[in-house]
Structures are given as C-alpha cells and as structure tokens.
Amino acid sequence: MEQHPSPTLRKLRSSPYAYKLPKGYASWDTLSAIAALCVDGEPKKDLHLDPAANTHRLAWKWWVEDNLPTYCLSNELLRDFELTDIDGLAKLLDDSWIAPLPGMLLLLPNSSICTADGQPVPYVLVMVSDGKNKTPFQTEHSRQISLFFSDQSEATWVTGFGLGTGKILFRPNNKLGTEAIALEDEIFLANMRSIVLQTVLALSYLPELIDADEPDATPNAPIGFGKKEHDRPSYRFPRWVGKNYQRQKSNIPSGKSRGTHVSPETHWRRGHWRLQSHGVGMKERKLIRIKPMLISG
C-alpha cells in the first residue's frame, strides 16, 4: 500500500514553502523529509531517555511553525571561519548586542564538515536569544545560541553556549544525549559552535557577506501542454552567507625580498575579531573581522 505524505511534508513541498536549493548542498527533498518526520512523527515511548532527540525534534517544529529563514554558508567562508580565533570574542560583545534573528536553518556544503567518525553534517538548526527575544530552548543564560543537527548516519547532536559578561559560557559535562562524548567529539562540537557563532555575528555586523540567492530560469521554464500559468512551480530561495567571498592571500610574490622575518613555508595566518574605532572623533566602536591570510613560503 502506498504511504501518503504527512501534512507537513505536503506543505513543505508545495508553494510557497518549497525551497530550491543550490547544487552542492543537501536537497530539499531530504531536508523536508527530516522536518516532516520531526514535526509529524510519533514520539518514541522512551523519548524521555534521550532529550537530545526530543529537542532536535522541537527545533525543527519551531523552524516550520515560525517560518524561520534558511541560509547557505559558502565553503570559502566556512574554511576561513575555521581559521579564525574566537578567544576573547565574547568580551567584544556588550549588552547592546541584538540577535539578528531568532533562528535559522543553516546549510553547510556537502561533506565540508564531518563528525569524528567521518559522518557528513548537511545542516544545523540555530536558535538565538539575546535576552530580549526568548526561544523554547532558553536556559539560565540570557544570551544563548543553541545548535541542533543530525549527521548522515542519522545520529542527533545538540550543543550550545551562553554569552556571558566577557566570556563564552559552556559546560562540557552537560550532555543531553545517551551516547558518551569522546575528546574527538568535543573538538568537533567546538568547531561547530565556532562556525555558528561567527555566522550569527556576520549577520549582525558584516552585511556585505549577506546575499539573497538569485532565482534561476525556473519562473520562465516551460510548464507543459494543457497547463496554465498558475501551475508553474513557485519556490523560495535561501539567502547566502559569503556567496562571493574570496579568501585572502599574501600580496607579496614568492621569491621577493620580504625583510628578515621570512616564513620558511607556506602557511595560514589565523584571523580574529576586534573592535575598530570610527565615527565622530573616533569615539564609536564596531566589531570587525580580520581575515585569515595565506602566507607564501
């Protein structure tokens, strides 16, 4: 017997909710199926034994019901985020910081991020609270960023952190799932938190990195004989973080004189975030990001 699609799956694959996603990212068929399973699926009887799976399901439900946006993170910017230090970053965020959005579905390039076991992570659901807007996942931290995702093996992951006064608040022993977290998993989760934090800050402070995807020829595509204009598919398109981003390389040609401090081999100089003075009398401060740079040996 053919199984009928769930109400949420029909909704997400119909106009105006269906997404047309770029190549190199998870397909909308896959993502909408995951969302529908979380929203419409029957909770397991022992779900209370695995709060990670429960909160992951609730995160998808909130994303669907609140019609939160979808962003694609470019591979070039993702790699630079991995080479950017976030130590001390929380000290640069004062109490005036306002979350750019309450949440989003952030899509990662295919196989760009893998767990310690080598399982690709295609997406991460991000929920953000700045002390003014609240999320269903609020803890004792007034400013908090929570991450929910599953990998290709369908393992569910949940992590997050608070932004306190001058520091990032994270409790490594506070785990929600039933599986043990190894050191390699902690390193992987720390990388995920760093990428997401910098993506959220890019939405707040680096508007030049944010682009709307341009619809392709779909609106003008043939709709077939016997069909009318209103039968033409209608899609939503994700926004981009770093769509046209280019990584920075040293502008000093290899083999030229560069003084006495010549690097013995090609390497990446790590990036960082800092406050820059601006405005009248240079009395105002704004958060900027210094790119990593490839230094030629």
C-alpha positions as CSV (number, residue, x, y, z in Angstrom):
1,M,0.0,0.0,0.0
2,E,1.4,3.4,-0.9
3,Q,2.1,5.6,2.0
4,H,0.6,9.1,1.8
5,P,2.8,12.1,2.7
6,S,2.3,13.7,6.1
7,P,0.6,17.1,6.3
8,T,3.9,18.9,7.0
9,L,5.6,17.1,4.1
10,R,2.9,18.2,1.7
11,K,3.1,21.7,3.0
12,L,6.9,22.0,2.7
13,R,6.9,20.6,-0.8
14,S,4.2,22.9,-2.1
15,S,4.2,26.6,-3.0
16,P,5.0,28.9,-1.3
17,Y,7.0,26.8,1.2
18,A,9.2,24.7,-1.1
19,Y,12.8,25.7,-1.4
20,K,15.0,25.5,-4.5
21,L,18.5,24.9,-3.1
22,P,21.8,25.3,-4.9
23,K,23.9,22.4,-6.1
24,G,26.5,21.2,-3.6
25,Y,24.1,21.3,-0.6
26,A,21.5,18.9,0.8
27,S,18.4,18.5,-1.4
28,W,15.1,20.0,-0.3
29,D,13.5,16.5,-0.7
30,T,15.9,15.3,2.1
31,L,15.5,18.3,4.4
32,S,11.8,18.5,4.1
33,A,11.5,14.7,4.8
34,I,13.6,15.2,8.0
35,A,11.5,18.2,9.0
36,A,8.2,16.3,8.4
37,L,9.4,13.3,10.4
38,C,10.3,15.5,13.3
39,V,7.1,17.5,13.2
40,D,4.5,14.8,12.4
41,G,6.3,11.7,13.5
42,E,5.1,9.8,16.5
43,P,7.4,10.4,19.5
44,K,9.0,7.2,20.8
45,K,7.8,5.8,24.1
46,D,11.3,6.1,25.5
47,L,12.0,9.6,24.1
48,H,12.4,11.0,27.6
49,L,15.5,8.9,27.9
50,D,17.1,10.8,25.0
51,P,16.4,14.6,25.5
52,A,18.8,15.3,22.5
53,A,16.4,13.6,20.1
54,N,13.4,15.4,21.7
55,T,15.0,18.9,21.5
56,H,16.1,18.3,17.9
57,R,12.5,17.4,17.0
58,L,11.2,20.5,18.8
59,A,13.8,22.7,17.0
60,W,12.5,21.5,13.6
61,K,8.9,22.0,14.7
62,W,9.7,25.6,15.8
63,W,11.5,26.3,12.5
64,V,8.5,25.1,10.5
65,E,5.8,26.7,12.6
66,D,7.5,30.1,12.8
67,N,8.6,30.1,9.2
68,L,12.2,30.8,10.1
69,P,14.7,31.5,7.2
70,T,17.2,29.3,5.5
71,Y,20.8,30.3,4.8
72,C,23.6,28.7,2.8
73,L,27.1,29.1,4.2
74,S,29.7,29.2,1.4
75,N,32.7,26.7,1.6
76,E,35.2,29.6,1.2
77,L,33.8,31.5,4.2
78,L,33.4,28.3,6.3
79,R,37.1,27.4,5.8
80,D,38.1,30.9,6.9
81,F,35.8,30.7,10.0
82,E,37.7,27.5,10.9
83,L,40.9,29.5,10.8
84,T,39.6,32.4,12.8
85,D,40.2,32.6,16.6
86,I,37.2,33.4,18.8
87,D,39.1,33.5,22.1
88,G,38.0,36.7,23.8
89,L,35.3,37.4,21.3
90,A,32.6,37.5,24.0
91,K,34.5,40.4,25.6
92,L,33.8,42.5,22.4
93,L,30.1,42.0,22.6
94,D,28.4,44.4,25.0
95,D,24.9,44.3,26.4
96,S,23.6,46.3,23.4
97,W,24.1,43.3,21.0
98,I,20.8,42.3,19.5
99,A,20.3,38.9,17.8
100,P,19.9,39.4,14.0
101,L,17.1,36.7,14.0
102,P,15.6,34.2,16.5
103,G,16.6,31.2,14.5
104,M,17.5,29.8,11.1
105,L,18.3,26.6,9.1
106,L,22.0,26.9,8.2
107,L,23.0,24.7,5.3
108,L,26.6,23.5,5.0
109,P,28.4,22.5,1.8
110,N,28.2,18.8,1.1
111,S,30.9,16.9,3.1
112,S,32.5,20.1,4.3
113,I,32.1,19.3,8.0
114,C,32.2,15.7,9.3
115,T,31.9,14.2,12.7
116,A,34.9,12.5,14.4
117,D,33.5,9.3,12.8
118,G,33.6,10.8,9.4
119,Q,29.9,11.3,9.0
120,P,29.0,14.5,7.0
121,V,26.8,17.1,8.6
122,P,24.5,18.7,6.0
123,Y,22.7,21.3,8.2
124,V,22.4,22.9,11.6
125,L,19.3,24.4,13.1
126,V,20.3,27.5,15.1
127,M,18.2,29.2,17.8
128,V,19.4,32.5,19.1
129,S,18.4,34.6,22.2
130,D,19.8,38.0,23.1
131,G,17.9,38.4,26.4
132,K,15.0,40.2,24.7
133,N,13.7,37.5,22.4
134,K,13.2,34.1,24.1
135,T,13.4,30.7,22.5
136,P,11.8,27.4,23.6
137,F,15.4,26.2,24.5
138,Q,16.2,29.0,26.9
139,T,18.4,28.0,29.9
140,E,19.9,30.2,32.6
141,H,21.8,32.3,30.1
142,S,20.0,35.4,28.9
143,R,22.1,35.4,25.7
144,Q,22.3,32.0,24.2
145,I,23.0,30.2,20.9
146,S,21.7,26.6,20.5
147,L,22.6,24.1,17.8
148,F,20.6,21.1,16.7
149,F,21.6,18.8,13.8
150,S,21.9,15.2,12.6
151,D,24.7,13.6,10.6
152,Q,24.5,11.3,7.6
153,S,24.2,8.3,9.9
154,E,21.1,9.9,11.4
155,A,22.8,10.5,14.8
156,T,21.3,13.5,16.6
157,W,23.6,16.2,18.0
158,V,22.7,19.1,20.4
159,T,25.1,21.7,21.7
160,G,25.2,25.4,22.5
161,F,26.7,28.1,24.7
162,G,25.8,31.3,26.5
163,L,27.4,34.7,26.0
164,G,28.2,36.0,29.5
165,T,29.9,39.1,30.6
166,G,33.2,38.9,28.7
167,K,33.3,35.1,28.1
168,I,31.6,32.2,26.3
169,L,29.8,30.0,28.8
170,F,29.9,26.3,28.0
171,R,29.6,23.4,30.3
172,P,31.3,20.4,28.7
173,N,29.8,17.9,31.2
174,N,26.2,19.0,30.5
175,K,25.2,16.4,27.9
176,L,21.6,15.7,26.7
177,G,22.1,12.5,24.7
178,T,22.6,8.9,25.7
179,E,25.9,8.4,24.0
180,A,29.3,9.0,25.5
181,I,31.1,12.1,24.2
182,A,34.8,11.4,23.4
183,L,37.5,14.0,23.2
184,E,37.3,13.9,19.4
185,D,33.6,14.7,19.6
186,E,34.3,17.6,21.8
187,I,36.8,19.0,19.3
188,F,34.2,18.6,16.5
189,L,31.5,20.3,18.6
190,A,33.8,23.2,19.5
191,N,34.4,23.7,15.7
192,M,30.6,23.7,15.1
193,R,30.0,26.2,17.8
194,S,32.7,28.5,16.4
195,I,31.4,28.4,12.9
196,V,27.8,29.1,14.0
197,L,28.8,31.9,16.4
198,Q,30.8,33.6,13.6
199,T,27.9,33.1,11.2
200,V,25.5,34.8,13.6
201,L,27.9,37.7,14.1
202,A,28.3,38.0,10.3
203,L,24.5,38.5,10.1
204,S,24.8,41.2,12.8
205,Y,27.9,43.1,11.7
206,L,29.0,42.1,8.2
207,P,26.1,42.9,5.8
208,E,28.5,42.8,2.9
209,L,28.7,39.0,3.3
210,I,24.9,38.5,3.1
211,D,23.2,38.0,-0.3
212,A,19.8,36.8,-1.5
213,D,20.1,33.9,-3.9
214,E,19.1,34.9,-7.4
215,P,16.2,32.8,-8.8
216,D,17.3,31.0,-11.9
217,A,15.3,30.3,-15.0
218,T,12.6,28.4,-13.1
219,P,10.0,31.1,-13.4
220,N,10.3,31.1,-17.1
221,A,10.7,27.4,-17.6
222,P,8.1,25.6,-19.8
223,I,5.1,24.4,-17.9
224,G,3.9,21.8,-20.4
225,F,0.9,21.3,-22.6
226,G,-2.5,21.7,-21.1
227,K,-1.2,23.6,-18.0
228,K,-1.9,27.2,-17.0
229,E,0.4,29.9,-15.7
230,H,-0.7,29.2,-12.1
231,D,0.5,25.6,-12.5
232,R,4.1,26.8,-12.8
233,P,6.2,25.7,-9.7
234,S,7.0,28.5,-7.3
235,Y,10.0,28.2,-5.0
236,R,11.6,30.0,-2.1
237,F,15.3,30.6,-2.4
238,P,17.8,30.6,0.6
239,R,19.9,33.6,1.5
240,W,23.7,33.3,1.4
241,V,26.4,34.0,3.9
242,G,29.6,34.6,1.9
243,K,28.3,33.7,-1.6
244,N,31.0,35.7,-3.4
245,Y,33.6,35.6,-0.6
246,Q,37.2,35.2,-1.5
247,R,39.9,34.0,0.8
248,Q,42.9,36.4,1.3
249,K,46.4,35.6,0.1
250,S,49.6,37.4,0.7
251,N,50.2,40.1,-1.9
252,I,54.0,39.6,-1.7
253,P,55.1,37.5,-4.6
254,S,57.1,34.3,-3.8
255,G,60.8,34.8,-4.1
256,K,60.8,38.6,-3.5
257,S,62.5,40.2,-0.6
258,R,60.3,40.4,2.5
259,G,62.7,41.5,5.2
260,T,64.4,39.4,7.8
261,H,61.2,37.6,9.0
262,V,60.6,35.3,6.1
263,S,58.3,32.3,6.7
264,P,60.1,29.0,5.9
265,E,57.0,27.5,4.3
266,T,53.5,28.4,3.1
267,H,51.0,28.6,5.9
268,W,47.8,30.3,7.0
269,R,48.0,33.2,9.4
270,R,44.9,32.9,11.6
271,G,42.2,35.5,11.6
272,H,40.5,37.2,14.6
273,W,37.8,39.6,15.6
274,R,38.4,43.0,17.1
275,L,36.8,46.4,17.8
276,Q,37.6,49.3,15.4
277,S,37.2,52.9,16.2
278,H,35.0,55.0,13.9
279,G,32.6,57.9,13.9
280,V,33.0,61.5,15.0
281,G,36.2,61.8,17.0
282,M,36.7,58.1,16.5
283,K,34.7,57.6,19.7
284,E,32.4,54.8,18.5
285,R,33.4,51.2,18.2
286,K,32.3,48.5,15.8
287,L,33.1,44.8,15.6
288,I,35.1,43.8,12.6
289,R,36.7,40.6,11.4
290,I,40.3,40.2,10.3
291,K,40.6,37.6,7.6
292,P,43.0,34.7,7.8
293,M,45.8,35.1,5.2
294,L,47.7,32.6,3.2
295,I,51.4,33.5,3.6
296,S,53.6,32.2,0.8
297,G,56.8,30.5,1.9
